[in-house]
Amino acid sequence: MRPSSREEADLVAAWCRARGLRHTTLTWARSDPARKGGGTLTAAARQARYKLLCQACEQHGLDRVATAHTADDQAETVFMRLRRGGGQGMAGMPRERLIAAGPGPAIRLLRPLLGVRRARLRAYAKTHDLPFVDDPSNADPRYERVRVRALLGALEEQGLLTVAALCEVAEATALADRRGDGRDLVQAYLTAEGLHSDGSVYLPLHLPADGTALGVAPLARVIAALGSAPPRWADVPPPASIVAPLTLSGVQIEPDPNGKGLWVFREPAALLGRRDGSRPLVPQPLKAGQHVLFDRRFIVTAPPDTPPGASLCPLGQLVPPSIALSTSARRRLATLPVICVGERVSHLPEGTGPTVSQGFARWKDGLGFLHANSEYEAKPIMLERFADSVIRF
């Protein structure tokens, strides 16, 4: 990202060698056209950084990685999320969480310095003669975090808002979140019966366990678990008020005709393409034994009998749009990952055969396009995302 980054990496490598410490430099070969100075580049770099760290942990047989995020980083994160409307994001960065590279094993991410001020860390490095480098981008006002850092510094000087106060907000929000917003009841219901094999979710307006009314917060979590990004909670309507289909954060919500619940599932257009020209998901070549994270919703394991030339794609790409989107059941199936050769389905996810057959039974060509006599493992990770237990990069 910066011409001097290689020199800085070499500095760290030399420091480690001098002390007999094992060291590896991880290099990101960026291919996307991210815009310099914009959020696109920052987000892409963050994703790549954590993915590389997870992959390195896998290669070296490690199960944890530590970062040097400070209290100042936490305060800046909370302030930036507050500017976007707050919500669950006000909990900031947790001291510990699980992360993974795609479908790989979970790695523990530790932030042991989250309670330490940046100035104190810098003073410690100077006192102990530890070399450090100031990233020039930390002074580049094109980056939002740099502008926020300057603003917080001015507010703290005036005694109007402190880093400590923002960190306390993060702790309080995280504590309130752990104490529950109906999540535990919804998670128990989803585990028992609410999550379907096609990846869709049926949410009753009143939970069967004790009749508790479904709230906005659990619905927002389900949307975040199935969609492309967490919604702003202010944009999520009360579940009981939803009387017509709507789309939010790449998720489609359709009220049950009986008025007792909601079907929530991945928006077909997010994978099949939109009328505005948004591109469909590109089928991914697949080989036997390969593990793939599909749409951040399924961990796919290609079976030993995966045919040559096979690809992984959403079922709706093999069906005319007028058919794929014609009924609620077909819309729910449209984003199901299937293994295909050309336009022929060779494998369906385990347990979905009857649902797919029933969904397309009345289509005259339904039996013609389905040639799947085999099933394969496609593990839904919706519950993992709902609980926010693992972030996959």
URQUIWO-V487517 format. One record per residue. N is the residue number from 0. SS is DSSP state (H for helix, E for strand, C for the rest). PSI is psi in radians with two decimals (* if undefined). Layout:
BEGIN
[[N & SS & PSI] [N & SS & PSI]]
END
This chain:
BEGIN
[[0 & C & -0.56] [1 & C & 2.52] [2 & C & -0.55] [3 & C & -0.07] [4 & H & -0.62] [5 & H & -0.72] [6 & H & -0.69] [7 & H & -0.69] [8 & H & -0.68] [9 & H & -0.61] [10 & H & -0.78] [11 & H & -0.75] [12 & H & -0.76] [13 & H & -0.71] [14 & H & -0.74] [15 & H & -0.74] [16 & H & -0.71] [17 & H & -0.37] [18 & C & 0.17] [19 & C & 0.47] [20 & C & 2.37] [21 & C & 2.44] [22 & C & 2.48] [23 & C & 2.31] [24 & C & 2.16] [25 & C & 2.25] [26 & C & 2.30] [27 & C & 2.07] [28 & C & 1.60] [29 & C & 2.31] [30 & C & -0.20] [31 & C & 2.69] [32 & C & 0.86] [33 & C & 2.53] [34 & C & 2.23] [35 & C & 2.33] [36 & C & -0.18] [37 & C & 3.00] [38 & H & -0.47] [39 & H & -0.80] [40 & H & -0.77] [41 & H & -0.80] [42 & H & -0.73] [43 & H & -0.71] [44 & H & -0.70] [45 & H & -0.82] [46 & H & -0.83] [47 & H & -0.70] [48 & H & -0.85] [49 & H & -0.62] [50 & H & -0.76] [51 & H & -0.71] [52 & H & -0.75] [53 & H & -0.76] [54 & H & -0.68] [55 & H & -0.69] [56 & H & -0.76] [57 & H & -0.81] [58 & H & -0.58] [59 & H & 0.13] [60 & C & 0.56] [61 & C & 2.63] [62 & C & 0.13] [63 & E & 2.72] [64 & E & 2.48] [65 & E & 2.46] [66 & C & 2.88] [67 & C & 0.58] [68 & C & 2.39] [69 & C & 3.11] [70 & H & -0.61] [71 & H & -0.72] [72 & H & -0.72] [73 & H & -0.82] [74 & H & -0.73] [75 & H & -0.70] [76 & H & -0.80] [77 & H & -0.75] [78 & H & -0.74] [79 & H & -0.67] [80 & H & -0.58] [81 & H & -0.70] [82 & H & -0.48] [83 & C & 0.06] [84 & C & 0.04] [85 & C & -2.20] [86 & H & -2.65] [87 & H & -0.51] [88 & H & -0.27] [89 & H & -0.19] [90 & H & -0.19] [91 & C & -2.63] [92 & C & 2.24] [93 & C & 2.70] [94 & C & -0.43] [95 & E & 2.43] [96 & E & 3.01] [97 & E & 2.40] [98 & E & 2.85] [99 & E & 2.70] [100 & C & 1.83] [101 & C & -2.21] [102 & C & 0.11] [103 & C & 3.07] [104 & C & 2.68] [105 & C & 2.40] [106 & E & 2.40] [107 & E & 2.13] [108 & E & 2.10] [109 & E & 2.45] [110 & C & 1.33] [111 & C & -0.28] [112 & C & 0.29] [113 & C & -0.34] [114 & C & 0.12] [115 & C & 2.33] [116 & C & 2.59] [117 & H & -0.69] [118 & H & -0.66] [119 & H & -0.70] [120 & H & -0.71] [121 & H & -0.73] [122 & H & -0.67] [123 & H & -0.76] [124 & H & -0.73] [125 & H & -0.75] [126 & H & -0.65] [127 & C & 0.27] [128 & C & 0.76] [129 & C & 2.18] [130 & C & 2.47] [131 & C & 2.82] [132 & C & 2.37] [133 & C & 2.08] [134 & C & 2.11] [135 & H & -0.50] [136 & H & -0.31] [137 & H & -0.15] [138 & H & 0.13] [139 & C & 1.91] [140 & C & -0.10] [141 & C & -0.35] [142 & C & 2.33] [143 & H & -0.76] [144 & H & -0.60] [145 & H & -0.75] [146 & H & -0.71] [147 & H & -0.71] [148 & H & -0.76] [149 & H & -0.72] [150 & H & -0.78] [151 & H & -0.65] [152 & H & -0.74] [153 & H & -0.73] [154 & H & -0.66] [155 & H & -0.65] [156 & H & -0.59] [157 & C & -0.05] [158 & C & 0.36] [159 & C & -0.58] [160 & C & 2.30] [161 & C & 2.79] [162 & H & -0.72] [163 & H & -0.72] [164 & H & -0.74] [165 & H & -0.62] [166 & H & -0.61] [167 & H & -0.65] [168 & H & -0.75] [169 & H & -0.80] [170 & H & -0.78] [171 & H & -0.71] [172 & H & -0.74] [173 & H & -0.70] [174 & H & -0.79] [175 & H & -0.65] [176 & H & -0.72] [177 & H & -0.54] [178 & H & -0.27] [179 & C & 2.53] [180 & C & 0.54] [181 & C & -0.01] [182 & H & -0.74] [183 & H & -0.75] [184 & H & -0.76] [185 & H & -0.70] [186 & H & -0.70] [187 & H & -0.71] [188 & H & -0.78] [189 & H & -0.72] [190 & H & -0.67] [191 & H & -0.73] [192 & H & -0.24] [193 & H & -0.40] [194 & E & 2.18] [195 & C & 2.80] [196 & C & -0.41] [197 & C & 0.05] [198 & C & -0.07] [199 & C & 2.89] [200 & E & 2.38] [201 & E & 2.14] [202 & E & 2.00] [203 & E & 2.57] [204 & C & -0.38] [205 & E & 2.13] [206 & C & 2.39] [207 & C & -0.42] [208 & C & -0.84] [209 & C & 0.20] [210 & C & 0.14] [211 & C & 2.33] [212 & E & 2.39] [213 & C & 2.23] [214 & C & 3.05] [215 & H & -0.75] [216 & H & -0.85] [217 & H & -0.65] [218 & H & -0.71] [219 & H & -0.65] [220 & H & -0.69] [221 & H & -0.74] [222 & H & -0.77] [223 & H & -0.58] [224 & H & -0.41] [225 & H & -0.35] [226 & C & -2.89] [227 & C & -0.34] [228 & C & 2.65] [229 & C & 2.38] [230 & C & 2.76] [231 & C & 2.25] [232 & H & -0.50] [233 & H & -0.37] [234 & H & -0.17] [235 & C & 2.07] [236 & C & 2.74] [237 & C & 2.30] [238 & H & -0.71] [239 & H & -0.29] [240 & H & -0.10] [241 & C & 1.88] [242 & C & -0.03] [243 & C & 2.68] [244 & C & 2.50] [245 & E & 2.80] [246 & E & 2.38] [247 & E & 2.18] [248 & C & 0.69] [249 & C & 0.36] [250 & E & 2.43] [251 & E & 2.35] [252 & E & 2.17] [253 & E & 2.20] [254 & E & 2.47] [255 & C & 2.39] [256 & C & -0.47] [257 & C & -0.07] [258 & C & 0.23] [259 & C & -0.10] [260 & E & -3.05] [261 & E & 2.40] [262 & E & 2.24] [263 & E & 2.17] [264 & E & 2.89] [265 & E & 2.33] [266 & C & 2.12] [267 & H & -0.71] [268 & H & -0.43] [269 & H & -0.47] [270 & H & -0.49] [271 & H & -0.18] [272 & C & 2.71] [273 & C & 2.83] [274 & C & -0.38] [275 & C & 0.03] [276 & C & -0.05] [277 & C & 2.35] [278 & C & 2.58] [279 & C & 2.88] [280 & C & 2.32] [281 & C & 2.22] [282 & C & 2.41] [283 & E & 2.16] [284 & E & 2.48] [285 & C & 2.38] [286 & C & 2.69] [287 & C & 2.34] [288 & C & -0.12] [289 & C & 2.51] [290 & E & 2.31] [291 & E & 2.41] [292 & E & 1.92] [293 & E & 2.01] [294 & C & 0.42] [295 & C & 0.41] [296 & C & -0.45] [297 & E & 2.48] [298 & E & 1.96] [299 & E & 2.36] [300 & E & 1.96] [301 & C & 2.25] [302 & C & 2.87] [303 & C & -0.51] [304 & C & 0.39] [305 & C & 2.15] [306 & C & 2.71] [307 & C & 2.49] [308 & C & 0.23] [309 & C & 2.68] [310 & E & 2.80] [311 & E & 2.21] [312 & E & 2.85] [313 & E & 2.48] [314 & H & -0.64] [315 & H & -0.35] [316 & H & -0.28] [317 & H & 0.08] [318 & C & 2.47] [319 & C & 2.42] [320 & H & -0.64] [321 & H & -0.42] [322 & H & -0.79] [323 & H & -0.51] [324 & C & 0.23] [325 & C & -0.45] [326 & C & 2.84] [327 & H & -0.72] [328 & H & -0.71] [329 & H & -0.61] [330 & H & -0.64] [331 & H & -0.54] [332 & H & -0.27] [333 & C & -0.49] [334 & C & 0.20] [335 & C & 2.26] [336 & E & 2.22] [337 & E & 2.67] [338 & E & 2.27] [339 & E & 2.80] [340 & E & 1.92] [341 & C & -2.16] [342 & C & 0.26] [343 & E & 2.26] [344 & E & 2.18] [345 & E & -0.56] [346 & E & 2.39] [347 & E & 2.68] [348 & E & 2.57] [349 & C & 2.31] [350 & C & 0.01] [351 & C & -0.14] [352 & H & -0.93] [353 & H & -0.69] [354 & H & -0.75] [355 & H & -0.78] [356 & H & -0.75] [357 & H & -0.70] [358 & H & -0.57] [359 & C & 0.26] [360 & C & -0.64] [361 & C & 0.00] [362 & C & 2.22] [363 & C & -0.50] [364 & C & 0.17] [365 & H & -0.82] [366 & H & -0.35] [367 & H & -0.56] [368 & H & -0.28] [369 & E & 1.94] [370 & E & 0.30] [371 & E & 2.00] [372 & E & 0.03] [373 & E & 2.76] [374 & E & 2.84] [375 & E & 2.92] [376 & E & 2.09] [377 & E & 1.67] [378 & E & 2.03] [379 & E & 2.37] [380 & C & 0.44] [381 & H & -0.74] [382 & H & -0.65] [383 & H & -0.75] [384 & H & -0.64] [385 & H & -0.75] [386 & C & -0.12] [387 & C & 0.68] [388 & C & -0.52] [389 & E & 2.34] [390 & E & 2.18] [391 & E & 2.27] [392 & C & *]]
END
